[in-house]
Amino acid sequence: MIRFLEDEHHGAQSLSAPARVAMVQVFLGPRDSDHFYQLKVDVSSGKILEERQLKGCHPHVDATDMRKAEQECLKDPEVQAAIKSMHLPEGATINIEPWTYGTDGMNDMSQKITMVC
């Protein structure tokens, strides 16, 4: 890209634009770290230029996963007991706020890496 921009800046006549490359993180199989990959894909041809397994890593949580986490939290008996113990007024709304940053826990910090772009 730098070479292309330098040539363009200096008025080169026959420039071929650099390939448009997208970085994609995807599960190629089950949703576990053994099947989590980062791909570099040429957008024009669809050809995979680079494939790297991200074993031990996990992706950002998407909105669907966050909603599932919220629903599961609200179903948990301990959470329900804690809500009841607060004696909230009738009609009060409980909002669970899933948090997408940080490690999975102290026991697996050497195995898991939060992916931050």
C-alpha positions as CSV (number, residue, x, y, z in Angstrom):
1,M,0.0,0.0,0.0
2,I,2.8,2.4,0.8
3,R,4.4,1.8,-2.6
4,F,1.1,2.4,-4.3
5,L,0.6,5.7,-2.4
6,E,4.1,6.9,-3.1
7,D,3.7,6.1,-6.8
8,E,0.3,7.9,-6.9
9,H,1.8,10.9,-5.1
10,H,4.6,11.1,-7.7
11,G,2.1,10.9,-10.6
12,A,2.8,7.4,-11.9
13,Q,0.6,6.6,-14.9
14,S,-0.2,2.9,-14.8
15,L,-1.1,2.1,-11.3
16,S,-2.8,-1.1,-10.3
17,A,-4.6,-0.7,-7.0
18,P,-3.5,-2.9,-4.2
19,A,-5.7,-5.9,-3.3
20,R,-8.5,-5.2,-0.8
21,V,-7.9,-7.6,2.0
22,A,-10.3,-8.3,4.9
23,M,-9.3,-9.8,8.2
24,V,-11.9,-12.3,9.3
25,Q,-12.2,-14.2,12.6
26,V,-14.3,-17.2,12.2
27,F,-15.1,-20.7,13.7
28,L,-14.3,-23.4,11.1
29,G,-16.3,-26.1,12.9
30,P,-17.6,-26.2,16.4
31,R,-17.5,-23.0,18.5
32,D,-14.4,-23.7,20.5
33,S,-10.9,-22.5,20.5
34,D,-9.6,-25.5,18.5
35,H,-11.7,-24.3,15.6
36,F,-11.2,-20.5,15.9
37,Y,-9.2,-19.0,13.0
38,Q,-8.1,-15.6,11.7
39,L,-8.2,-15.4,7.9
40,K,-6.9,-12.7,5.5
41,V,-9.2,-12.8,2.5
42,D,-8.8,-11.0,-0.9
43,V,-12.2,-9.3,-1.2
44,S,-12.1,-9.3,-5.0
45,S,-11.3,-12.9,-5.6
46,G,-12.5,-14.5,-2.3
47,K,-9.2,-16.2,-2.1
48,I,-7.8,-16.9,1.4
49,L,-4.4,-15.3,1.6
50,E,-3.5,-16.3,5.1
51,E,-5.0,-18.7,7.7
52,R,-3.9,-18.7,11.3
53,Q,-5.4,-20.9,14.0
54,L,-6.2,-18.9,17.2
55,K,-6.0,-21.9,19.6
56,G,-6.6,-20.8,23.2
57,C,-8.2,-17.5,22.1
58,H,-11.9,-16.6,21.9
59,P,-13.7,-13.9,19.9
60,H,-15.5,-10.9,21.2
61,V,-18.9,-11.6,22.5
62,D,-21.6,-10.7,20.0
63,A,-25.0,-9.3,20.8
64,T,-26.7,-12.7,20.5
65,D,-24.3,-14.2,23.0
66,M,-24.8,-11.3,25.4
67,R,-28.6,-11.7,25.3
68,K,-28.2,-15.4,26.0
69,A,-25.9,-14.6,29.0
70,E,-28.5,-12.1,30.3
71,Q,-31.3,-14.7,30.0
72,E,-29.3,-17.4,31.7
73,C,-28.4,-15.0,34.6
74,L,-32.0,-14.1,35.1
75,K,-32.9,-17.8,35.3
76,D,-30.3,-18.6,37.9
77,P,-31.8,-19.5,41.3
78,E,-29.2,-17.5,43.2
79,V,-29.9,-14.4,41.1
80,Q,-33.6,-14.9,41.6
81,A,-33.1,-15.2,45.4
82,A,-30.9,-12.0,45.4
83,I,-33.6,-10.1,43.5
84,K,-36.3,-11.2,45.9
85,S,-34.2,-10.2,48.9
86,M,-34.1,-6.6,47.6
87,H,-37.8,-6.2,48.1
88,L,-38.1,-4.1,44.9
89,P,-41.4,-2.3,44.2
90,E,-43.9,-4.1,42.0
91,G,-43.2,-3.4,38.3
92,A,-39.4,-2.8,38.9
93,T,-37.3,-3.9,36.0
94,I,-34.1,-5.9,36.5
95,N,-31.4,-5.3,33.9
96,I,-28.5,-7.6,33.5
97,E,-25.5,-5.9,31.9
98,P,-23.3,-8.5,30.2
99,W,-19.6,-7.4,30.2
100,T,-17.5,-8.3,27.2
101,Y,-14.0,-7.4,28.5
102,G,-11.6,-9.2,30.7
103,T,-10.3,-12.7,31.3
104,D,-12.5,-15.8,31.8
105,G,-11.2,-16.2,35.3
106,M,-8.1,-16.6,37.4
107,N,-7.9,-20.4,36.8
108,D,-7.6,-20.2,33.1
109,M,-5.7,-17.0,32.4
110,S,-2.8,-18.9,30.9
111,Q,-5.1,-20.7,28.4
112,K,-7.5,-17.9,27.3
113,I,-6.8,-14.6,25.7
114,T,-9.5,-11.9,25.2
115,M,-9.4,-10.8,21.6
116,V,-9.2,-7.0,21.3
117,C,-8.9,-5.3,18.0
